[in-house]
Amino acid sequence: MIFIAFPEMSRELLHIKQADKSPTGTTTTIHTHPRPYSAPVPPCFSLVVGNGGAFKRSLLLSALSYLGFETYQVISQAALVRAAATVFRVEEILEQADYLYESGETEKLYQLLTQYKESEDAELLWRLARASRDIAQLSGTSEEEKKLLVYEALEYAKRALEKNESSFAAHKWYAICISDVGDYEGIKAKIANAYTIKEHFEKAIELNPKDATSIHLMGIWCYTFAEMPWYQRRMANVLFAAPPSSTYEEALGYFHRAEQVDPNFYSKNLLLLGKTYLKLHNKKLAVFWLMKAKDHPAHTEEDKQVQTEAAQLLTGFSDKS
């Protein structure tokens, strides 16, 4: 501990000359003999010299203050080390998760990420939402399990968005999960959620214009409302002042845009390009994109389903010809 003393100016001067009026009116000059100069004693020095116990207390306080400062530094450094270790650990988990996702190891990925379901990390949470949804899509998943997983995925996506509103992936998967939940809550809820879904897809594209998946999903949104059956459209008109609507041309624009950003990134984008051209009565381009979908490598269960559907549609063309 450092003591800083500010000594007061001494009232004892070496020479005092006082001029005053005497009763007789004459001026009397008084000279005083100067005292030997004694420098003012700083309070801290006075404490040391005048009181041995106080001196010891002063040293003790100084030592404790120093130890406190050192302890603070050690704790701060330890906190930084722990924070760095946590970041490193999360990065390691994300690398493992991405590897398993790219390898099509859906169940292993889900098992890995559910260990960290209480995490506060948005990147981890949206991946967990995706993994939950992927498990729900597996053919071996029962309807009861699928419903639980769909709602579970929505909760993870919601938490991811709460933790980081600037995460394009959190917006994307939140919108996907809301759409999935709509399948269990009826047509009214599905239509009511449509604008929210669109809003989050558009936000995802705004945050990352190079994410082909978000663009593709906006295409699906447009395709869904373009092919809405007449009875659902009538219901939407009754329930909502301005129900959502779109066209096949709008959907086609998004699917092509996604393909330009990342060619052959997703088998379902190829399939939907073919199906949209079918809706627009362009058989030649429909066959072109359906062939690409059928020949796309199958890494996931969904890829296999896409191959099957594309092959069936192409068989339909062969039968007609």
ZAKOLZA-853893 format. One line per field, with one value per residue (C-alpha): residue number from 1; residue in three letters; x, y, z. Coordinates in steps of 0.25 Angstrom, whole numbers, plus 5000, padded with zeros to 4 digits. Example, Ala and Ser with C-alpha at 12.3 -4.5 7.8 and 13.67 -1.06 7.14 Angstrom:
nr c(1, 2) $
rest c(ALA, SER) $
c1 c(5049, 5055) $
c2 c(4982, 4996) $
c3 c(5031, 5029) $
END
This chain:
nr c(1, 2, 3, 4, 5, 6, 7, 8, 9, 10, 11, 12, 13, 14, 15, 16, 17, 18, 19, 20, 21, 22, 23, 24, 25, 26, 27, 28, 29, 30, 31, 32, 33, 34, 35, 36, 37, 38, 39, 40, 41, 42, 43, 44, 45, 46, 47, 48, 49, 50, 51, 52, 53, 54, 55, 56, 57, 58, 59, 60, 61, 62, 63, 64, 65, 66, 67, 68, 69, 70, 71, 72, 73, 74, 75, 76, 77, 78, 79, 80, 81, 82, 83, 84, 85, 86, 87, 88, 89, 90, 91, 92, 93, 94, 95, 96, 97, 98, 99, 100, 101, 102, 103, 104, 105, 106, 107, 108, 109, 110, 111, 112, 113, 114, 115, 116, 117, 118, 119, 120, 121, 122, 123, 124, 125, 126, 127, 128, 129, 130, 131, 132, 133, 134, 135, 136, 137, 138, 139, 140, 141, 142, 143, 144, 145, 146, 147, 148, 149, 150, 151, 152, 153, 154, 155, 156, 157, 158, 159, 160, 161, 162, 163, 164, 165, 166, 167, 168, 169, 170, 171, 172, 173, 174, 175, 176, 177, 178, 179, 180, 181, 182, 183, 184, 185, 186, 187, 188, 189, 190, 191, 192, 193, 194, 195, 196, 197, 198, 199, 200, 201, 202, 203, 204, 205, 206, 207, 208, 209, 210, 211, 212, 213, 214, 215, 216, 217, 218, 219, 220, 221, 222, 223, 224, 225, 226, 227, 228, 229, 230, 231, 232, 233, 234, 235, 236, 237, 238, 239, 240, 241, 242, 243, 244, 245, 246, 247, 248, 249, 250, 251, 252, 253, 254, 255, 256, 257, 258, 259, 260, 261, 262, 263, 264, 265, 266, 267, 268, 269, 270, 271, 272, 273, 274, 275, 276, 277, 278, 279, 280, 281, 282, 283, 284, 285, 286, 287, 288, 289, 290, 291, 292, 293, 294, 295, 296, 297, 298, 299, 300, 301, 302, 303, 304, 305, 306, 307, 308, 309, 310, 311, 312, 313, 314, 315, 316, 317, 318, 319, 320, 321) $
rest c(MET, ILE, PHE, ILE, ALA, PHE, PRO, GLU, MET, SER, ARG, GLU, LEU, LEU, HIS, ILE, LYS, GLN, ALA, ASP, LYS, SER, PRO, THR, GLY, THR, THR, THR, THR, ILE, HIS, THR, HIS, PRO, ARG, PRO, TYR, SER, ALA, PRO, VAL, PRO, PRO, CYS, PHE, SER, LEU, VAL, VAL, GLY, ASN, GLY, GLY, ALA, PHE, LYS, ARG, SER, LEU, LEU, LEU, SER, ALA, LEU, SER, TYR, LEU, GLY, PHE, GLU, THR, TYR, GLN, VAL, ILE, SER, GLN, ALA, ALA, LEU, VAL, ARG, ALA, ALA, ALA, THR, VAL, PHE, ARG, VAL, GLU, GLU, ILE, LEU, GLU, GLN, ALA, ASP, TYR, LEU, TYR, GLU, SER, GLY, GLU, THR, GLU, LYS, LEU, TYR, GLN, LEU, LEU, THR, GLN, TYR, LYS, GLU, SER, GLU, ASP, ALA, GLU, LEU, LEU, TRP, ARG, LEU, ALA, ARG, ALA, SER, ARG, ASP, ILE, ALA, GLN, LEU, SER, GLY, THR, SER, GLU, GLU, GLU, LYS, LYS, LEU, LEU, VAL, TYR, GLU, ALA, LEU, GLU, TYR, ALA, LYS, ARG, ALA, LEU, GLU, LYS, ASN, GLU, SER, SER, PHE, ALA, ALA, HIS, LYS, TRP, TYR, ALA, ILE, CYS, ILE, SER, ASP, VAL, GLY, ASP, TYR, GLU, GLY, ILE, LYS, ALA, LYS, ILE, ALA, ASN, ALA, TYR, THR, ILE, LYS, GLU, HIS, PHE, GLU, LYS, ALA, ILE, GLU, LEU, ASN, PRO, LYS, ASP, ALA, THR, SER, ILE, HIS, LEU, MET, GLY, ILE, TRP, CYS, TYR, THR, PHE, ALA, GLU, MET, PRO, TRP, TYR, GLN, ARG, ARG, MET, ALA, ASN, VAL, LEU, PHE, ALA, ALA, PRO, PRO, SER, SER, THR, TYR, GLU, GLU, ALA, LEU, GLY, TYR, PHE, HIS, ARG, ALA, GLU, GLN, VAL, ASP, PRO, ASN, PHE, TYR, SER, LYS, ASN, LEU, LEU, LEU, LEU, GLY, LYS, THR, TYR, LEU, LYS, LEU, HIS, ASN, LYS, LYS, LEU, ALA, VAL, PHE, TRP, LEU, MET, LYS, ALA, LYS, ASP, HIS, PRO, ALA, HIS, THR, GLU, GLU, ASP, LYS, GLN, VAL, GLN, THR, GLU, ALA, ALA, GLN, LEU, LEU, THR, GLY, PHE, SER, ASP, LYS, SER) $
c1 c(5000, 5006, 5003, 5004, 5005, 5002, 5010, 5003, 5010, 5018, 5013, 5027, 5034, 5049, 5047, 5034, 5033, 5020, 5016, 5006, 5001, 5005, 4996, 5005, 5003, 5017, 5020, 5026, 5034, 5035, 5047, 5046, 5057, 5055, 5054, 5062, 5054, 5046, 5040, 5026, 5025, 5016, 5004, 5009, 5023, 5017, 5009, 5021, 5030, 5020, 5013, 5020, 5007, 5001, 5013, 5011, 4997, 5001, 5010, 4999, 4989, 4999, 5002, 4988, 4985, 4996, 4991, 4977, 4982, 4990, 4978, 4969, 4979, 4980, 4965, 4963, 4974, 4967, 4954, 4960, 4966, 4953, 4946, 4956, 4955, 4940, 4941, 4951, 4942, 4929, 4938, 4942, 4928, 4923, 4934, 4930, 4915, 4918, 4926, 4915, 4905, 4913, 4915, 4900, 4902, 4888, 4886, 4901, 4900, 4887, 4893, 4905, 4898, 4887, 4898, 4899, 4884, 4885, 4896, 4895, 4902, 4893, 4902, 4901, 4886, 4882, 4890, 4882, 4869, 4873, 4878, 4864, 4857, 4866, 4863, 4848, 4849, 4855, 4846, 4848, 4843, 4829, 4818, 4818, 4833, 4833, 4823, 4831, 4844, 4837, 4833, 4847, 4853, 4845, 4849, 4864, 4862, 4855, 4866, 4877, 4870, 4868, 4883, 4887, 4877, 4889, 4890, 4884, 4884, 4876, 4865, 4865, 4863, 4853, 4845, 4846, 4842, 4830, 4825, 4827, 4819, 4808, 4806, 4800, 4792, 4783, 4782, 4777, 4790, 4798, 4793, 4794, 4809, 4812, 4816, 4825, 4832, 4834, 4839, 4850, 4854, 4855, 4864, 4873, 4875, 4878, 4888, 4894, 4891, 4900, 4892, 4886, 4877, 4870, 4867, 4862, 4853, 4847, 4844, 4837, 4829, 4824, 4822, 4813, 4804, 4804, 4798, 4789, 4776, 4763, 4756, 4768, 4769, 4755, 4757, 4769, 4760, 4750, 4760, 4770, 4768, 4780, 4784, 4798, 4799, 4809, 4812, 4820, 4828, 4832, 4836, 4844, 4852, 4856, 4860, 4868, 4875, 4878, 4885, 4893, 4898, 4902, 4900, 4895, 4895, 4882, 4875, 4861, 4864, 4866, 4853, 4845, 4851, 4846, 4832, 4831, 4834, 4823, 4813, 4817, 4815, 4830, 4832, 4846, 4852, 4844, 4851, 4864, 4863, 4856, 4868, 4878, 4870, 4869, 4884, 4888, 4896, 4888, 4895, 4882, 4869, 4862, 4872, 4867, 4852, 4856, 4862, 4849, 4840, 4848, 4848, 4833, 4831, 4840, 4833, 4820, 4826, 4830, 4817, 4810, 4820) $
c2 c(5000, 5014, 5026, 5040, 5051, 5066, 5074, 5087, 5100, 5103, 5115, 5117, 5126, 5129, 5144, 5151, 5166, 5171, 5186, 5192, 5205, 5208, 5216, 5228, 5227, 5223, 5210, 5199, 5189, 5176, 5166, 5152, 5143, 5132, 5118, 5106, 5101, 5088, 5082, 5077, 5063, 5055, 5048, 5034, 5036, 5042, 5029, 5020, 5027, 5031, 5017, 5004, 4996, 5005, 5003, 4988, 4990, 4998, 4988, 4977, 4985, 4987, 4973, 4969, 4979, 4973, 4959, 4963, 4970, 4957, 4948, 4957, 4955, 4940, 4939, 4948, 4940, 4927, 4932, 4936, 4922, 4916, 4924, 4921, 4906, 4907, 4914, 4903, 4892, 4898, 4899, 4885, 4880, 4888, 4882, 4868, 4871, 4877, 4865, 4855, 4863, 4863, 4848, 4846, 4840, 4846, 4837, 4839, 4854, 4855, 4847, 4856, 4869, 4865, 4864, 4879, 4882, 4892, 4900, 4915, 4915, 4918, 4911, 4898, 4900, 4902, 4890, 4882, 4887, 4882, 4869, 4867, 4869, 4860, 4849, 4852, 4850, 4836, 4825, 4817, 4828, 4826, 4836, 4839, 4841, 4849, 4859, 4860, 4863, 4873, 4881, 4879, 4884, 4897, 4899, 4898, 4907, 4918, 4918, 4919, 4931, 4937, 4935, 4942, 4949, 4952, 4937, 4934, 4919, 4922, 4929, 4919, 4907, 4914, 4917, 4902, 4897, 4906, 4901, 4886, 4889, 4895, 4880, 4877, 4889, 4890, 4898, 4911, 4911, 4907, 4919, 4928, 4925, 4927, 4941, 4939, 4927, 4936, 4948, 4938, 4932, 4946, 4951, 4939, 4942, 4957, 4952, 4942, 4944, 4933, 4922, 4914, 4906, 4919, 4923, 4909, 4910, 4923, 4916, 4905, 4915, 4921, 4907, 4903, 4915, 4915, 4901, 4903, 4896, 4904, 4900, 4904, 4917, 4920, 4917, 4926, 4937, 4936, 4935, 4946, 4959, 4957, 4943, 4939, 4936, 4934, 4928, 4917, 4927, 4933, 4919, 4916, 4929, 4925, 4911, 4916, 4926, 4915, 4907, 4919, 4921, 4907, 4897, 4883, 4886, 4879, 4868, 4874, 4887, 4879, 4871, 4884, 4891, 4879, 4879, 4894, 4893, 4882, 4892, 4902, 4892, 4892, 4877, 4878, 4886, 4877, 4865, 4871, 4875, 4862, 4854, 4862, 4859, 4844, 4844, 4852, 4844, 4839, 4843, 4844, 4838, 4850, 4848, 4834, 4839, 4850, 4839, 4830, 4842, 4847, 4833, 4832, 4845, 4841, 4828, 4835, 4843, 4830, 4823, 4835, 4835) $
c3 c(5000, 4996, 5006, 4999, 5009, 5005, 5017, 5020, 5019, 5032, 5040, 5046, 5037, 5038, 5039, 5043, 5041, 5046, 5043, 5053, 5058, 5072, 5082, 5079, 5064, 5061, 5054, 5061, 5054, 5062, 5058, 5064, 5065, 5055, 5060, 5054, 5042, 5044, 5032, 5034, 5037, 5028, 5035, 5031, 5036, 5049, 5050, 5048, 5057, 5068, 5069, 5067, 5067, 5057, 5048, 5049, 5046, 5034, 5029, 5031, 5023, 5012, 5011, 5011, 5000, 4992, 4994, 4991, 4978, 4974, 4977, 4968, 4957, 4959, 4959, 4947, 4939, 4944, 4939, 4925, 4924, 4927, 4917, 4906, 4910, 4908, 4895, 4890, 4895, 4888, 4875, 4877, 4878, 4866, 4858, 4862, 4859, 4845, 4842, 4846, 4839, 4826, 4828, 4829, 4843, 4848, 4861, 4865, 4863, 4871, 4882, 4882, 4883, 4893, 4903, 4902, 4901, 4913, 4906, 4904, 4891, 4879, 4869, 4877, 4879, 4865, 4861, 4872, 4866, 4852, 4858, 4865, 4852, 4845, 4855, 4853, 4838, 4839, 4834, 4847, 4856, 4861, 4859, 4874, 4875, 4863, 4869, 4882, 4873, 4865, 4877, 4883, 4871, 4872, 4886, 4882, 4870, 4879, 4889, 4878, 4873, 4887, 4889, 4876, 4867, 4857, 4854, 4840, 4843, 4856, 4848, 4837, 4846, 4855, 4842, 4838, 4852, 4853, 4839, 4844, 4857, 4848, 4843, 4857, 4860, 4848, 4835, 4843, 4851, 4838, 4831, 4843, 4844, 4829, 4830, 4842, 4835, 4823, 4831, 4837, 4824, 4818, 4830, 4828, 4814, 4818, 4828, 4819, 4804, 4800, 4808, 4797, 4807, 4812, 4798, 4795, 4807, 4802, 4789, 4796, 4803, 4790, 4784, 4796, 4795, 4779, 4780, 4792, 4789, 4786, 4799, 4808, 4800, 4803, 4818, 4818, 4812, 4822, 4834, 4830, 4823, 4815, 4814, 4809, 4794, 4783, 4769, 4763, 4756, 4769, 4774, 4762, 4763, 4777, 4773, 4762, 4771, 4781, 4770, 4765, 4779, 4781, 4769, 4773, 4788, 4791, 4784, 4788, 4781, 4768, 4770, 4772, 4760, 4752, 4759, 4757, 4742, 4742, 4748, 4738, 4727, 4722, 4720, 4714, 4726, 4736, 4731, 4731, 4746, 4750, 4744, 4752, 4765, 4762, 4759, 4771, 4782, 4793, 4806, 4815, 4817, 4810, 4798, 4796, 4797, 4786, 4777, 4778, 4775, 4763, 4757, 4759, 4752, 4741, 4739, 4738, 4726, 4720, 4721, 4715, 4703) $
END
